[in-house]
């Protein structure tokens, strides 16, 4: 089952601009994670935000979480061509199975 | 170097054949996972294992089988019962199987094509 829905499906921006991706989910969560995938490669973990947190920063990344709206956003500031990739949100639901449910992803293209 | 390795990178299978995808990790992680990714889609969970000698079905386990005889190894067999096996397969691990707060570490993937 797909818990996360991401918006937009594709995003194209110029280098130096900010990129914002959104994720909505359906059920209550323990935490929400964002991953990055370069074409044809495995995923790389970017950031984890717990259900009792509202905002988290890591370098040029800013993640927000609104549990009342069941949504999260990932902001990449001052984007670079190297940020070109697909970005996925993943939710860890109640219980401690360690299972994640992934969204369908946003494909970001940063033009030099 | 610590990490997760998957082999082979590309695999071709004839219809009716079983094939086994390898996943090995030297991170000393308890939990391991297998995902399937179709073009333009997210990841769907096939099987997961929270500890050695134990594994659970994910959302799309039909036509697949796994074993977890060693902590570092979690091979996936794609059987002839899987009707549409062409996909990109990703293996992941996380430190503990009983925590919702672990990030997952991914291997580079195996691309399986049925001829």
Interface residues (C-beta under 8 A of the other chain):
Chain A: X1 X2 X4 X30 X31 X33 X40 X41 X42 X43 X44 X45 X48 X50 X88 X92 X93 X94 X95 X96 X97 X98 X99 X100 X101 X102 X103 X104 X105
Chain B: X4 X31 X33 X35 X40 X41 X42 X43 X44 X45 X48 X50 X56 X58 X59 X88 X90 X92 X94 X96 X97 X98 X99 X100 X101 X102 X103 X104 X105 X106 X107 X108 X109 X111
